[in-house]
Amino acid sequence: MTSSPTSSAGSWRARALELFPAGSNGEFGLPPELVTVLDRGLGCRVWDADGREFLDMTMAWGAALVGHAHPKVLEAATRQAASGANFAAVNTRSIELAERLHALSPCAERVRFVASGTEATMLCLRVAQAATGRPKVLKFEGAYHGQHPVGVTSMLNGRPSQMPQSDPSGAGAAWVERDVLVAPFNDLATTEQILCEHAHELAAVIVEPFHRCLVPAPGFLAGLRTVTQLHGIALVFDEVVTGFRFALGGAQEYYGVIPDLVAYGKALGGGFPLGAYAGRAALMDVVDEHRLPGPAYAWSASTTGGNPVSCAAALATLDVLSERGVYPALHAAGARLRQRMTTALVESGEVAQVLGDGPLAQVAFSAAPVTNQRSWLASDRQRGRALMLELFRAGVFLNPMGTKLYLSLAHDDAAIDQFAGHFATALKNTRASGRTETTSA
């Protein structure tokens, strides 16, 4: 089927609903009447197939940290494309990018490129398992580490379990109940106890240093580093979100804790598809083909990972992020967003709080502190979803499933104030109408 220049948004919506489950490429979970087909984006705004403008608060789930269609990123990618889009081999741009990552990431003695953050976290775990000879990994309840089975284990809360037993809901793989242990984020004592009891079978602990939209408690990450070192367990930082967002050196720089392995994605490519995993040479060398077939060997290869176009875009992205004043501006924008949201909640009389740090924010309708998955689940997520859907109706492009709001370098004070106005109005409208939507995970 070919597209027509006169096709309306309704027609595009119908086509999306016919071909894509729920009319989505994943996660948005919009009611059918709100399914939106995007056509273009610039800065912090996107337009649908009918030309309707949205203020974008997802920014490709954080991938477009420098903004949509940034001219320096586009110029670099276009220039490279004329010399070849993909070779499925090490190339000059991939070496340059690997050198940049090596310089920025304290743990990145060796680097390999993949096409996404999902692959990066998956390969970090496989590397740890091959290097240690141990079968199991530990993650934190509620964490998302990509769409492989371990990545979604104990995220959806479909079959709540008593930790460290994992919940396989959404994983599509029953084996995770055997091979994945789960601990509560921000509870170092309980995590240490689980690690001590299972150290002999644990290859890795994987953690989002900034867990979903929750700040790590003082000493939590440093404590993880200490206990994993004590037991010879690889500590994996999933920096798919935090990488280059909080600081140029990511969470390792921001929190001052250095892991054994690190996964990157999202912002790295400036909107182009790219992931990377890196770490200490003693671990990463298990993917050295000269070790084939093993036993201390893990197969790793990617057809499109490290392609020169995405690497050129990534190099330009890192150049932009290296400019003077970038990170103070990103942190100031995030603080302004969270302050404006908090003011609106107080003025509306809502019992709620704003979570986040850096250029990230999330609202939780709860009076109790939200510090981990259990306290997040105890919040009024139906209220949150109703609010997000009302914002979507008002022209704010976001994920209504209660996940993070992402800012970019393109979000200026005017854009943040525009969102704050919509946020205040949406609070009033949903409260007055008593709207509650079916809660999604």
C-alpha positions in Angstrom: 0.0 0.0 0.0 1.4 3.4 -0.9 0.7 6.6 1.0 -1.3 9.4 -0.5 -0.4 13.1 0.0 -4.0 13.8 0.9 -4.3 11.0 3.5 -5.9 12.3 6.7 -4.7 11.6 10.2 -7.8 9.4 10.7 -6.9 7.4 7.7 -3.3 6.9 9.0 -4.8 6.0 12.4 -7.0 3.3 10.8 -4.0 1.9 8.9 -1.9 1.8 12.1 -4.7 0.0 14.0 -5.0 -2.5 11.2 -1.3 -3.4 11.0 0.2 -2.7 14.5 -1.1 -4.4 17.7 -3.0 -1.6 19.5 -1.9 0.7 16.7 1.5 1.1 18.4 5.1 0.0 18.0 5.2 -0.6 21.7 4.2 0.6 25.1 2.1 3.7 24.5 -1.2 2.0 25.2 -3.4 4.8 23.8 -7.1 4.4 23.4 -7.9 3.8 19.7 -9.3 7.3 19.2 -6.0 8.8 20.4 -3.6 6.6 18.3 -1.3 9.2 16.7 0.8 8.8 13.6 3.8 11.2 13.6 5.1 12.7 10.4 8.0 15.0 11.4 9.8 16.6 14.3 11.9 19.6 15.0 13.5 20.7 18.2 11.0 19.8 21.0 8.0 19.6 18.8 6.4 16.9 16.6 3.6 17.0 14.0 1.2 14.2 13.1 0.1 13.2 9.7 -2.6 15.8 9.7 -0.2 18.6 10.6 -1.3 18.9 14.3 1.5 20.2 16.4 2.5 18.6 19.8 4.9 19.6 22.5 7.1 16.5 22.7 7.8 15.3 26.3 9.0 11.9 25.3 11.7 12.9 22.8 11.9 9.4 21.4 12.0 8.1 24.9 15.0 10.2 25.6 16.9 9.4 22.4 16.6 12.9 21.1 18.4 14.6 24.0 19.8 17.3 21.7 16.4 17.8 20.1 14.8 16.5 16.9 16.6 17.1 13.7 19.6 18.8 15.3 21.4 20.5 12.4 24.9 19.3 13.5 23.8 15.7 13.9 22.0 15.7 10.6 25.0 17.2 8.8 27.4 14.6 10.2 25.0 11.7 9.4 24.3 13.0 5.9 28.0 13.5 5.1 28.8 10.0 6.2 25.9 8.4 4.4 27.4 9.5 1.1 30.4 7.3 1.8 28.4 4.3 2.9 25.7 3.6 5.4 26.9 0.2 6.8 29.8 -2.1 6.5 29.1 -4.5 9.4 32.7 -4.1 10.3 34.9 -1.8 12.4 35.2 1.5 10.6 36.9 4.9 11.1 33.8 6.5 12.7 33.3 3.5 15.1 36.9 3.7 16.2 36.6 7.4 16.8 33.4 6.9 18.8 34.9 4.0 20.8 37.8 6.3 21.7 35.4 8.9 22.9 33.6 6.4 25.1 36.8 5.1 26.5 37.8 8.7 27.5 34.4 9.5 29.0 33.6 6.2 30.8 36.0 5.1 33.6 35.1 1.4 33.2 35.2 1.3 29.4 38.6 -0.4 28.7 36.9 -2.4 25.9 33.9 -1.4 23.7 31.5 -3.1 21.4 28.7 -1.6 19.4 25.2 -2.9 18.9 22.0 -1.4 17.5 20.1 -0.7 20.7 20.1 -0.4 24.5 18.2 -3.7 24.7 21.1 -5.5 23.0 23.6 -3.6 25.2 22.1 -4.7 28.5 21.6 -8.3 27.2 25.2 -8.6 26.1 26.5 -7.2 29.4 24.7 -10.0 31.2 26.0 -12.6 28.8 29.5 -11.3 29.2 29.3 -11.6 33.0 27.9 -15.1 32.8 30.6 -16.3 30.4 33.4 -14.6 32.5 32.2 -15.9 35.9 30.8 -19.3 34.8 27.8 -18.5 37.0 24.2 -18.8 35.7 22.1 -16.3 37.6 21.7 -12.5 37.6 20.0 -10.1 40.0 18.0 -7.0 39.0 15.9 -4.6 41.0 12.1 -4.9 41.1 10.4 -2.6 38.7 13.5 -2.0 36.6 13.4 -2.1 32.8 16.6 -3.2 31.0 15.2 -3.6 27.5 12.9 -6.0 25.8 14.8 -9.2 26.4 13.3 -11.6 29.0 15.6 -10.5 31.9 14.9 -6.8 31.0 11.2 -7.0 31.7 11.2 -9.6 34.5 9.5 -8.3 37.7 8.6 -5.0 35.9 4.9 -5.5 35.2 3.7 -6.8 38.6 1.4 -9.4 37.0 2.3 -12.1 39.5 3.7 -10.4 42.6 6.2 -12.5 44.3 8.2 -12.5 47.5 11.7 -11.4 46.8 14.2 -12.7 45.6 11.8 -14.8 43.6 11.2 -13.1 40.2 7.9 -12.4 38.4 7.9 -13.6 34.8 4.9 -11.5 33.7 5.6 -10.1 30.2 8.9 -11.8 29.8 7.6 -14.6 27.6 10.2 -16.9 29.2 9.4 -19.1 32.1 13.1 -19.7 32.8 13.5 -16.3 34.3 11.9 -17.6 37.5 14.9 -19.9 37.8 17.7 -17.7 36.7 16.7 -14.1 37.7 16.7 -12.9 41.3 15.0 -9.7 42.4 15.8 -7.2 45.1 14.2 -3.9 46.3 15.8 -0.8 45.0 17.2 1.6 47.7 17.2 -1.2 50.3 20.9 -2.0 50.7 20.5 -4.3 53.7 18.0 -6.6 52.0 20.0 -6.6 48.8 23.3 -7.5 50.6 21.5 -10.4 52.3 20.3 -11.8 49.0 23.7 -11.3 47.4 25.5 -13.1 50.3 23.1 -16.0 50.2 23.3 -16.5 46.4 26.8 -15.2 45.6 28.0 -18.6 44.5 25.5 -18.6 41.6 25.3 -14.9 40.7 27.2 -13.6 37.7 26.0 -10.1 37.7 23.9 -7.4 39.4 22.3 -5.0 36.9 21.0 -1.7 38.0 19.6 1.5 36.6 21.7 3.9 38.7 18.7 6.3 38.5 16.0 3.7 38.8 13.1 4.6 36.4 12.6 8.1 37.9 13.8 7.4 41.4 16.9 8.9 43.0 19.3 6.4 44.6 19.5 6.7 48.4 22.8 8.0 49.7 25.3 5.2 49.8 23.1 2.7 47.9 25.2 2.5 44.7 28.5 2.7 46.6 27.2 -0.2 48.8 26.4 -2.3 45.7 29.9 -1.7 44.4 31.4 -2.9 47.7 29.4 -6.0 48.1 29.7 -7.1 44.5 33.4 -6.7 44.6 33.5 -8.7 47.8 31.8 -11.7 46.1 33.3 -11.5 42.6 30.0 -10.5 41.1 30.0 -8.1 38.1 28.3 -4.8 38.7 26.5 -3.7 35.5 25.2 -0.1 35.1 22.4 0.2 32.7 23.1 3.7 31.5 20.7 3.6 28.5 18.8 6.5 30.2 21.5 8.1 32.4 24.3 7.9 29.8 25.2 11.5 28.7 21.9 12.8 30.3 23.1 13.8 33.8 26.7 14.4 32.9 29.0 13.8 29.9 30.4 10.8 31.9 26.9 9.6 32.8 26.0 8.1 36.1 29.5 7.0 36.8 30.6 10.7 36.8 27.4 12.0 38.4 27.3 9.5 41.3 31.0 8.7 41.6 30.6 4.9 41.4 32.4 2.9 38.7 30.8 -0.4 37.6 32.5 -3.4 35.8 30.3 -3.2 32.7 28.1 -0.5 31.3 25.3 -0.4 28.7 24.5 2.7 26.5 21.7 3.5 24.1 19.1 6.2 23.6 20.9 9.6 23.7 24.2 8.2 22.3 23.0 8.2 18.7 21.3 11.6 18.8 18.2 10.0 17.5 19.9 7.5 15.3 19.8 3.8 16.3 22.9 2.9 18.3 23.9 1.0 21.4 27.1 0.1 23.0 28.4 -2.0 25.9 31.8 -1.6 27.5 33.7 -2.6 30.5 36.9 -4.0 32.1 39.1 -5.8 29.7 39.2 -9.0 31.8 35.4 -9.3 31.3 35.0 -7.9 27.8 37.6 -10.1 26.4 35.2 -13.1 26.6 33.8 -11.9 23.3 37.2 -12.2 21.6 36.7 -14.6 18.7 40.1 -16.2 19.4 38.5 -17.8 22.5 35.9 -19.6 20.3 34.3 -22.0 21.3 35.0 -21.4 24.9 34.2 -22.2 27.6 34.9 -18.6 28.7 33.4 -17.2 25.5 30.2 -15.4 24.6 29.2 -14.8 21.0 28.7 -11.2 20.1 28.2 -9.7 16.6 25.9 -7.0 15.2 25.0 -6.3 11.5 24.1 -2.7 12.1 25.8 -2.0 15.4 28.6 0.6 15.0 27.5 1.5 11.5 29.3 4.7 10.3 26.2 6.8 9.9 25.0 6.3 13.5 28.5 6.7 14.8 28.9 9.9 12.9 25.7 11.1 14.4 26.9 10.0 17.9 30.2 11.9 17.5 28.3 15.1 16.6 25.9 14.5 19.5 28.8 14.2 21.9 30.3 17.4 20.4 27.0 19.3 21.1 26.8 17.9 24.6 30.5 18.9 25.2 29.7 22.6 24.6 30.0 24.9 27.5 27.0 25.3 29.7 25.0 22.3 28.4 24.7 20.4 31.6 23.9 23.4 33.8 21.2 24.2 31.3 19.8 20.7 31.3 19.7 20.5 35.1 18.2 24.0 35.4 15.4 23.0 32.9 14.6 19.9 34.8 14.5 21.8 38.1 12.2 24.4 36.5 9.9 21.7 35.2 9.6 19.9 38.5 9.1 23.1 40.4 6.3 24.2 38.0 4.6 20.8 38.3 4.9 20.8 42.1 3.3 24.3 42.2 0.4 23.2 40.1 -0.2 20.1 42.3 -0.1 22.2 45.5 -2.5 24.8 44.0 -4.9 22.1 42.9 -4.9 20.5 46.3 -3.7 17.1 44.9 -2.0 14.6 47.1 0.9 14.0 44.9 4.7 14.4 44.4 7.0 15.1 41.6 9.9 12.6 41.1 13.1 13.0 39.1 16.5 14.6 38.7 18.4 16.2 35.9 16.2 16.7 32.8 13.6 14.1 33.9 10.4 14.2 35.8 7.4 12.1 36.8 4.3 12.6 38.9 3.2 10.1 41.6 -0.2 10.5 43.2 0.8 9.4 46.7 1.3 11.0 50.1 4.0 8.5 51.1 7.5 8.8 49.8 8.1 6.9 46.6 11.5 5.2 46.7 11.0 1.8 45.0 8.6 -0.3 43.0 6.4 -1.2 45.9 5.8 2.4 46.9 5.3 3.3 43.3 2.6 0.6 42.9 0.9 2.0 46.0 0.4 5.3 44.3 -2.9 6.2 42.4 -1.8 5.1 39.0 -5.4 5.4 37.6 -5.3 9.1 38.5 -1.9 9.4 36.8 -3.0 7.8 33.6 -6.1 10.0 33.4 -3.9 13.0 33.7 -1.5 11.8 31.1 -4.3 11.1 28.6 -5.8 14.5 29.2 -2.4 16.1 28.5 -2.2 14.1 25.3 -5.6 15.3 24.2 -4.3 18.9 24.9 -1.4 18.5 22.5 1.4 17.2 24.6 3.0 14.1 23.1 3.9 11.7 25.9 3.7 8.2 27.0 0.5 7.8 29.1 1.7 4.7 30.9 3.0 6.7 33.7 6.7 6.7 32.7 9.2 9.6 32.6 8.8 13.0 31.0 12.0 13.8 29.0 13.5 17.2 28.4 16.0 18.0 25.7 18.3 20.9 24.9 15.5 22.2 22.7 13.1 22.7 25.7 13.5 26.4 26.6 11.7 28.2 29.4 8.7 28.9 27.1 8.3 25.2 26.3 8.4 24.3 30.0 5.9 27.1 30.8 3.6 25.8 28.0 3.7 22.3 29.5 3.1 23.7 33.0 0.0 25.5 31.8 -1.3 22.3 30.1 -0.4 20.3 33.3 -2.4 22.7 35.6 -5.4 22.6 33.2 -5.3 18.8 32.9 -5.3 18.5 36.7 -8.5 20.6 36.9 -10.2 18.9 34.0 -9.6 15.3 35.1 -10.5 16.1 38.7 -13.7 17.9 37.7 -14.8 15.2 35.3 -13.8 12.4 37.6 -12.1 10.7 34.7 -10.3 7.4 35.5 -8.8 5.3 32.7 -7.8 1.7 32.9 -4.4 1.5 34.5 -1.6 0.0 32.4 1.6 -1.1 33.9 
